[in-house]
């Protein structure tokens, strides 16, 4: 989402694979954060940031990593408010 579709248009499968792996890791980290900190939304946010920042920084740099993490947190909040997580 943060990098946009144009970023991926010129990439082959080997270049896209790390992003697919990170998407799965993001899902695991969010699930774990919600399970461990379900009573406190601030703790959920902190656990997501702590789990994702080092991983995404290596993949896309600090600015894009922060932007991606904020998007993940917003999506998580919406999911929690709807009872989806």
C-alpha positions in Angstrom: 0.0 0.0 0.0 2.7 2.4 1.0 5.0 1.8 -2.0 2.1 1.7 -4.5 1.4 -0.6 -7.4 3.8 1.2 -9.8 6.7 0.1 -7.6 5.9 -3.6 -8.2 5.2 -3.4 -11.9 8.8 -3.9 -13.0 9.8 -6.5 -10.4 10.0 -10.2 -11.0 8.9 -12.9 -8.6 12.2 -13.1 -6.8 12.1 -9.4 -6.1 8.5 -9.5 -4.9 9.0 -12.6 -2.6 10.4 -10.6 0.3 7.3 -8.4 0.4 5.0 -11.4 0.4 7.0 -12.9 3.3 6.7 -9.7 5.2 2.9 -9.6 4.6 2.7 -13.0 6.3 5.0 -11.8 9.1 2.9 -8.7 9.6 -0.2 -10.9 10.0 1.5 -13.0 12.6 2.8 -10.0 14.6 -0.6 -8.3 14.6 -2.4 -11.5 15.7 0.1 -12.0 18.5 -0.1 -8.4 19.6 -3.9 -8.5 19.7 -3.9 -11.8 21.6 -1.4 -10.7 24.2 -2.7 -7.1 24.7 -6.4 -7.3 24.0 -7.3 -5.2 27.0 -5.2 -2.2 26.1 -5.1 -0.7 22.6 -2.0 1.4 23.3 -0.1 -1.8 24.2 -1.3 -3.4 20.9 0.0 -0.4 19.0 3.3 -0.5 20.8 3.7 -4.3 20.2 3.0 -3.8 16.5 5.5 -1.0 16.2 8.1 -3.0 18.1 7.6 -6.1 16.0 7.4 -4.4 12.6 9.9 -1.5 12.7 13.1 -3.5 12.5 11.7 -5.8 9.8 10.2 -3.1 7.6 13.1 -0.7 8.0 15.4 -3.2 6.4 13.0 -3.7 3.5 11.9 -0.2 2.7 13.7 2.4 4.8 12.6 4.4 7.9 10.0 6.8 6.3 8.1 4.1 4.4 8.4 1.7 7.3 6.8 4.2 9.6 4.0 4.9 7.1 3.4 1.2 6.6 3.2 0.6 10.4 0.7 3.4 10.8 -1.4 1.9 8.1 -1.3 -1.5 9.8 -2.2 0.0 13.1 -5.2 1.8 11.6 -6.4 -1.4 9.8 -6.0 -3.3 13.1 -8.0 -0.7 15.0 -10.8 -1.0 12.5 -10.7 -4.8 12.6 -10.8 -4.7 16.4 -13.7 -2.3 16.5 -15.6 -4.6 14.2 -14.7 -7.6 16.2 -12.7 -9.2 13.4 -9.5 -10.0 15.2 
